[in-house]
Amino acid sequence: MGSGSSPDRNPQPHAYSEVALMLIRWLTLTCAVIVSAYLLNGIHVSGFFSAFLAAAVLATLNTFLRPILFILTLPITLMTLGLFTLVINAVILKIAAALIPGFHIVGFWPAVLAALVISGVDWLLARAVSGLRPPPRPNASGGGEEPGSVIDLKDRGSNRWE
């Protein structure tokens, strides 16, 4: 560290709004759906808009339905050492395919393979954009400190803190 630098002056990774980050995650899932359709027989996506809608439906189902299915199937998931989660993901993909026109999955095994491919591609793309983060939120005093920053107070005696 040089004489004029301070740890507070380190450059931050790109700061984006939470909405922009959600859109980026949505686009990464869309790319994962398109890649799975390109790589696997039995997965058909008629265009970008269908993949975009499929990604939205998948995200919604993963948010609300997947935890319920996971809890209901916890005993079998534990007995199979977690491999049953592939079946849960395949079922969620089949549900999404039933809801979205232009997104079709023919058969159960292509759905399982698509679940693997989509998870892998989405993970890779999410790692690629993992340096992106939302800007720091202002704290209660209105300052723009980093989340988790600490104000260090010292007891100077007789209820006097500095």
BAFI-3210 file (N, C-alpha, C; in Angstrom, 3 decimals, decimal comma, padded with zeros to 6 digits):
// residues 162
n [1|2|3|4|5|6|7|8|9|10|11|12|13|14|15|16|17|18|19|20|21|22|23|24|25|26|27|28|29|30|31|32|33|34|35|36|37|38|39|40|41|42|43|44|45|46|47|48|49|50|51|52|53|54|55|56|57|58|59|60|61|62|63|64|65|66|67|68|69|70|71|72|73|74|75|76|77|78|79|80|81|82|83|84|85|86|87|88|89|90|91|92|93|94|95|96|97|98|99|100|101|102|103|104|105|106|107|108|109|110|111|112|113|114|115|116|117|118|119|120|121|122|123|124|125|126|127|128|129|130|131|132|133|134|135|136|137|138|139|140|141|142|143|144|145|146|147|148|149|150|151|152|153|154|155|156|157|158|159|160|161|162]
n.u [000,853|000,617|001,830|-000,161|-002,514|-005,565|-007,422|-010,129|-010,340|-010,213|-010,960|-014,315|-016,198|-018,268|-021,199|-024,560|-028,087|-030,535|-032,624|-031,480|-029,583|-031,305|-032,451|-030,174|-029,622|-031,935|-031,532|-029,256|-030,339|-032,095|-030,263|-029,182|-031,362|-031,623|-029,158|-029,439|-031,517|-030,211|-028,173|-029,402|-031,435|-034,954|-035,592|-037,143|-037,150|-038,860|-037,986|-036,240|-037,962|-039,689|-037,855|-037,116|-039,534|-039,802|-037,626|-038,471|-040,761|-039,557|-037,899|-039,841|-041,259|-039,152|-038,748|-041,142|-042,463|-040,483|-039,190|-041,311|-041,786|-039,294|-039,242|-041,413|-040,425|-038,219|-037,381|-036,875|-035,049|-032,912|-032,323|-031,393|-029,134|-029,331|-029,691|-032,280|-033,139|-032,642|-034,798|-036,855|-036,151|-036,468|-039,225|-040,160|-039,212|-040,775|-043,318|-043,030|-042,667|-045,182|-046,656|-045,668|-046,011|-044,222|-042,062|-040,935|-040,670|-039,806|-040,473|-039,255|-036,507|-035,037|-035,814|-034,555|-031,852|-031,832|-032,291|-029,860|-028,073|-029,066|-028,753|-025,943|-024,986|-026,255|-025,037|-022,345|-022,573|-023,585|-021,415|-019,683|-020,730|-020,595|-019,156|-020,607|-022,623|-025,181|-025,404|-024,157|-026,481|-027,963|-027,318|-029,067|-028,484|-028,338|-025,999|-023,695|-022,419|-020,757|-022,682|-022,760|-020,697|-018,982|-019,468|-017,206|-017,372|-016,141|-016,026|-015,832|-016,181|-018,435|-020,945|-020,245|-019,644|-017,520]
n.v [-001,176|002,176|005,454|007,384|006,020|004,491|001,908|002,304|003,344|001,448|000,128|-000,627|-003,561|-003,605|-001,806|-002,425|-001,872|-003,644|-004,520|-004,538|-006,551|-008,711|-008,896|-009,576|-012,110|-013,388|-013,337|-014,971|-017,422|-017,704|-017,994|-020,426|-022,146|-021,969|-023,046|-025,662|-026,545|-026,487|-028,372|-030,823|-033,520|-033,650|-031,425|-028,495|-025,220|-022,528|-019,944|-016,912|-015,423|-017,372|-018,875|-016,910|-016,466|-019,058|-019,128|-017,236|-018,496|-020,828|-019,711|-018,677|-021,026|-022,411|-020,785|-020,900|-023,484|-025,515|-025,600|-026,680|-029,162|-030,270|-030,524|-032,271|-034,545|-035,200|-037,528|-039,540|-038,149|-037,956|-040,691|-041,282|-039,856|-037,213|-037,319|-037,452|-034,884|-034,216|-035,386|-033,825|-031,342|-032,023|-032,491|-029,925|-028,625|-029,955|-029,052|-026,313|-026,461|-027,317|-025,053|-022,983|-021,849|-022,927|-023,932|-027,028|-030,266|-033,455|-036,304|-037,976|-038,477|-036,721|-034,387|-034,713|-034,683|-032,112|-030,639|-031,045|-029,850|-027,199|-026,400|-026,572|-024,779|-022,425|-022,098|-021,720|-019,321|-017,645|-017,570|-016,180|-013,613|-012,969|-010,987|-008,727|-006,537|-005,136|-001,556|-000,076|000,227|003,084|003,743|003,887|006,476|007,854|007,856|006,459|004,026|000,857|-002,186|-003,881|-002,479|-001,132|000,874|001,933|002,226|003,627|003,133|005,755|006,051|006,871|006,774|007,879|007,842|007,502]
n.w [000,000|-000,874|000,214|-000,015|-000,254|000,831|002,530|002,032|-000,471|-002,452|-005,666|-006,469|-007,431|-010,379|-009,786|-009,766|-010,040|-008,081|-009,668|-012,197|-011,795|-011,356|-013,891|-015,352|-014,249|-015,125|-017,861|-017,990|-017,257|-019,387|-021,499|-020,704|-021,067|-023,849|-024,659|-023,695|-025,340|-027,759|-027,433|-026,714|-027,828|-027,999|-026,572|-027,286|-028,395|-029,605|-030,114|-029,082|-027,420|-026,394|-024,911|-023,106|-021,727|-020,709|-018,987|-017,116|-016,057|-015,069|-013,093|-011,369|-010,655|-009,445|-007,276|-005,776|-005,981|-005,964|-003,330|-001,819|-003,070|-002,575|000,231|000,604|-000,623|000,838|002,387|000,373|-001,139|000,633|000,915|-001,626|-001,684|-002,536|-005,274|-006,164|-006,463|-009,076|-010,360|-009,305|-010,424|-013,121|-013,210|-012,648|-014,938|-016,878|-016,106|-016,634|-019,394|-020,132|-019,627|-021,238|-024,469|-027,316|-026,012|-025,542|-024,138|-024,825|-023,379|-020,367|-019,698|-021,416|-020,078|-017,597|-018,403|-019,502|-017,203|-015,902|-017,770|-017,934|-015,266|-015,033|-017,072|-016,265|-013,789|-014,564|-016,078|-014,106|-012,380|-014,009|-014,005|-011,369|-010,066|-010,257|-008,424|-006,275|-005,641|-002,564|000,113|001,678|005,149|008,340|009,214|006,917|005,527|003,091|003,701|003,410|003,458|006,525|007,637|010,482|013,327|015,559|018,906|021,920|025,379|027,508|030,145|032,871|031,465|029,027|025,673|022,905]
ca.u [000,000|001,417|001,659|-001,381|-003,705|-006,240|-008,220|-011,456|-010,280|-010,095|-012,049|-015,377|-016,718|-019,370|-022,391|-025,784|-029,276|-031,037|-033,451|-030,558|-029,026|-032,342|-032,555|-028,985|-029,856|-032,986|-030,897|-028,382|-031,211|-032,570|-029,162|-029,071|-032,460|-031,285|-028,051|-029,968|-032,267|-029,237|-027,358|-030,150|-032,629|-036,115|-035,864|-037,411|-037,493|-039,175|-037,300|-035,717|-039,048|-040,139|-036,834|-037,203|-040,694|-039,498|-036,743|-039,283|-041,593|-038,660|-037,489|-041,000|-041,491|-038,047|-038,907|-042,314|-042,843|-039,350|-039,020|-042,395|-041,483|-038,093|-039,613|-042,273|-039,655|-036,968|-036,886|-036,291|-033,872|-031,833|-031,958|-030,656|-028,001|-029,563|-029,915|-033,705|-033,366|-032,705|-036,186|-037,628|-035,847|-037,087|-040,672|-040,365|-039,037|-041,963|-044,414|-042,768|-042,913|-046,632|-047,231|-045,119|-046,052|-042,926|-041,051|-041,427|-039,748|-040,384|-039,999|-038,744|-035,047|-034,542|-036,039|-033,493|-030,624|-031,976|-032,098|-028,408|-027,430|-029,493|-028,084|-024,524|-024,778|-026,659|-023,990|-021,180|-022,862|-023,717|-020,042|-019,066|-021,229|-020,687|-018,540|-021,595|-023,373|-025,927|-024,690|-024,457|-027,670|-027,670|-027,682|-030,122|-028,119|-028,352|-024,705|-023,622|-021,413|-020,953|-023,439|-021,905|-019,654|-019,164|-019,044|-016,515|-017,547|-015,336|-016,585|-014,913|-016,574|-019,589|-021,917|-019,761|-019,147|-016,971]
ca.v [000,000|003,393|006,401|008,172|005,203|003,978|000,748|002,713|003,833|000,346|000,153|-001,588|-004,195|-002,845|-001,775|-002,334|-001,931|-004,999|-004,857|-004,883|-007,861|-009,706|-009,040|-010,317|-013,516|-013,883|-013,566|-016,141|-018,598|-017,791|-018,579|-021,838|-022,857|-022,028|-023,995|-027,023|-026,889|-026,690|-029,560|-032,040|-033,900|-033,740|-030,100|-027,611|-023,830|-021,934|-018,668|-016,260|-015,014|-018,574|-019,179|-015,845|-016,802|-020,299|-018,765|-016,568|-019,504|-021,671|-018,967|-018,606|-022,368|-022,722|-019,989|-021,251|-024,897|-026,396|-025,882|-027,554|-030,502|-030,756|-030,943|-033,447|-035,705|-035,224|-038,878|-040,218|-037,376|-038,381|-042,079|-041,304|-038,934|-035,969|-037,493|-037,265|-033,490|-034,187|-035,689|-032,620|-030,343|-032,472|-032,250|-028,477|-028,324|-030,441|-028,129|-025,084|-026,752|-027,387|-023,711|-022,028|-022,255|-022,754|-024,614|-028,398|-031,311|-034,729|-037,404|-037,718|-038,454|-035,422|-033,381|-034,890|-034,164|-030,656|-030,090|-031,032|-028,857|-025,860|-026,096|-026,343|-023,551|-021,304|-021,933|-021,117|-017,924|-016,901|-017,338|-015,171|-012,288|-012,904|-009,764|-007,654|-006,483|-003,883|-000,515|-000,112|000,965|004,020|003,236|004,658|007,883|008,484|007,715|005,402|003,052|-000,514|-003,009|-004,617|-001,649|-001,042|002,090|001,488|003,145|003,305|003,611|006,687|006,113|007,652|006,809|008,731|007,014|008,237]
ca.w [000,000|-000,965|001,313|-000,147|-000,470|002,015|002,158|001,605|-001,842|-003,403|-006,636|-006,235|-008,632|-010,964|-008,950|-010,536|-009,203|-007,880|-010,823|-013,281|-011,476|-011,594|-015,336|-015,779|-013,876|-016,010|-019,159|-017,897|-017,298|-020,769|-022,272|-020,311|-021,740|-025,271|-024,801|-023,518|-026,551|-028,838|-027,183|-026,431|-028,586|-027,127|-026,013|-028,426|-028,088|-030,908|-030,297|-027,885|-026,526|-025,684|-023,908|-022,108|-020,893|-019,994|-017,873|-016,096|-015,414|-014,284|-011,901|-010,485|-010,104|-008,534|-006,064|-004,978|-005,980|-005,679|-001,892|-001,352|-003,567|-001,893|001,592|000,507|-001,065|001,589|002,716|-000,800|-001,529|001,529|000,605|-002,894|-001,505|-003,260|-006,715|-006,492|-006,843|-010,543|-010,723|-008,980|-011,452|-014,367|-013,088|-012,785|-016,362|-017,596|-015,800|-017,393|-020,807|-020,319|-019,499|-022,203|-025,873|-027,959|-025,211|-025,445|-023,707|-025,223|-022,562|-019,028|-019,668|-021,902|-019,034|-016,599|-019,003|-019,614|-015,853|-015,680|-018,648|-017,525|-013,989|-015,280|-017,839|-015,422|-012,782|-015,220|-016,414|-012,849|-011,908|-014,867|-013,640|-009,914|-009,564|-010,285|-007,182|-006,143|-004,911|-001,131|000,540|002,776|006,458|009,012|009,354|005,601|004,886|002,106|004,075|002,962|004,390|007,440|008,232|011,924|014,009|016,763|020,032|023,089|026,644|028,189|031,551|033,297|030,368|027,927|024,583|021,762]
c.u [000,890|001,083|000,352|-002,629|-004,287|-007,097|-009,613|-011,489|-010,122|-011,239|-013,050|-015,694|-017,895|-020,604|-023,608|-026,956|-029,735|-031,908|-032,568|-029,937|-030,046|-032,512|-031,357|-029,135|-030,911|-032,394|-029,941|-029,199|-031,784|-031,502|-029,003|-030,160|-032,143|-030,160|-028,555|-030,766|-031,327|-028,500|-028,150|-031,295|-033,780|-036,454|-036,010|-037,835|-037,691|-038,480|-036,863|-036,828|-039,592|-039,140|-036,869|-038,372|-040,441|-038,597|-037,524|-040,143|-040,731|-038,225|-038,632|-041,282|-040,388|-038,162|-040,024|-042,583|-041,696|-039,130|-040,092|-042,137|-040,271|-038,421|-040,473|-041,496|-038,340|-036,502|-036,237|-035,057|-032,679|-031,378|-031,143|-029,468|-028,115|-029,847|-031,377|-034,014|-033,348|-034,116|-037,070|-037,399|-036,473|-038,596|-040,969|-040,190|-040,245|-043,176|-044,244|-043,051|-044,408|-047,267|-046,816|-045,275|-044,691|-041,783|-041,579|-040,306|-040,444|-039,759|-039,404|-037,222|-034,461|-034,747|-034,961|-032,175|-030,668|-031,789|-030,610|-027,726|-027,791|-028,823|-026,613|-024,245|-025,152|-025,613|-022,761|-021,404|-023,008|-022,341|-019,366|-019,502|-021,281|-020,031|-019,484|-022,381|-024,130|-025,103|-025,035|-025,682|-027,279|-028,083|-028,716|-029,779|-028,069|-027,031|-024,705|-022,574|-021,772|-021,844|-022,473|-020,791|-020,005|-018,710|-018,473|-016,650|-016,710|-015,967|-015,540|-015,288|-017,736|-020,583|-021,508|-019,099|-018,632|-016,660]
c.v [001,228|004,359|007,170|007,342|004,765|002,804|001,123|003,146|002,714|000,410|-000,962|-002,309|-003,363|-002,936|-001,540|-002,358|-003,377|-005,442|-005,264|-006,255|-008,974|-009,941|-009,827|-011,796|-014,154|-014,192|-014,758|-017,429|-018,794|-018,421|-020,065|-022,672|-023,014|-023,037|-025,426|-027,462|-027,173|-028,018|-030,865|-032,261|-034,044|-032,435|-029,162|-026,234|-023,131|-020,599|-018,078|-015,911|-016,212|-018,966|-018,160|-016,102|-018,073|-020,010|-018,086|-017,567|-020,433|-020,982|-018,904|-019,964|-022,765|-021,962|-020,522|-022,752|-025,817|-026,631|-026,814|-028,990|-031,094|-031,260|-032,206|-034,705|-035,851|-036,632|-039,584|-039,473|-037,766|-039,808|-042,175|-040,348|-037,691|-036,119|-037,296|-035,814|-033,319|-034,469|-034,479|-031,551|-030,724|-032,234|-030,761|-028,048|-028,767|-029,533|-026,831|-025,298|-026,842|-025,999|-022,754|-022,563|-021,976|-023,351|-026,011|-029,326|-032,635|-035,832|-036,964|-037,588|-037,208|-034,302|-033,482|-034,334|-032,647|-029,996|-030,015|-029,931|-027,441|-025,470|-025,767|-025,041|-022,334|-021,033|-021,260|-019,637|-017,073|-016,617|-016,243|-013,763|-012,105|-011,657|-008,586|-007,689|-005,171|-002,836|-000,579|000,735|001,944|003,409|004,167|006,136|008,606|008,398|006,547|004,369|001,685|-001,252|-003,809|-003,772|-001,389|000,325|001,648|002,558|002,672|003,946|004,470|006,880|007,055|007,876|007,751|007,830|007,897|007,282]
c.w [000,000|000,151|001,220|-000,296|000,861|001,601|001,680|000,143|-002,870|-004,392|-006,346|-007,538|-009,148|-010,082|-009,838|-009,572|-009,080|-009,044|-011,998|-013,036|-011,695|-013,094|-015,887|-015,448|-014,773|-017,383|-019,115|-017,924|-018,699|-021,653|-021,952|-020,976|-023,226|-025,515|-024,656|-024,743|-027,719|-028,664|-027,123|-027,405|-027,600|-026,433|-027,199|-027,917|-029,418|-031,147|-028,976|-026,902|-025,745|-024,603|-022,774|-021,154|-020,086|-018,802|-016,759|-015,334|-014,561|-012,998|-010,890|-009,839|-009,129|-007,222|-005,168|-004,883|-005,552|-004,186|-001,336|-001,782|-002,845|-000,489|001,555|000,141|-000,305|001,951|001,519|-001,305|-000,657|001,217|-000,691|-002,874|-002,386|-004,735|-007,113|-006,832|-008,362|-011,031|-010,440|-010,039|-012,794|-014,350|-013,250|-014,245|-017,182|-017,336|-016,591|-018,874|-021,100|-020,306|-020,606|-023,618|-026,522|-027,168|-024,929|-025,003|-023,982|-024,386|-021,234|-019,020|-020,320|-020,878|-017,959|-017,135|-019,141|-018,255|-015,527|-016,493|-018,210|-016,208|-014,210|-016,001|-017,005|-014,350|-013,384|-015,531|-015,154|-012,260|-012,722|-014,482|-012,125|-009,330|-009,564|-008,992|-007,104|-005,406|-003,433|-000,809|001,633|004,108|007,096|009,136|008,012|004,880|003,928|002,439|003,512|003,941|005,255|008,034|009,691|012,407|015,341|017,836|021,201|024,321|027,342|029,664|031,762|032,137|029,242|026,877|023,475|020,656]
res [m|g|s|g|s|s|p|d|r|n|p|q|p|h|a|y|s|e|v|a|l|m|l|i|r|w|l|t|l|t|c|a|v|i|v|s|a|y|l|l|n|g|i|h|v|s|g|f|f|s|a|f|l|a|a|a|v|l|a|t|l|n|t|f|l|r|p|i|l|f|i|l|t|l|p|i|t|l|m|t|l|g|l|f|t|l|v|i|n|a|v|i|l|k|i|a|a|a|l|i|p|g|f|h|i|v|g|f|w|p|a|v|l|a|a|l|v|i|s|g|v|d|w|l|l|a|r|a|v|s|g|l|r|p|p|p|r|p|n|a|s|g|g|g|e|e|p|g|s|v|i|d|l|k|d|r|g|s|n|r|w|e]
***
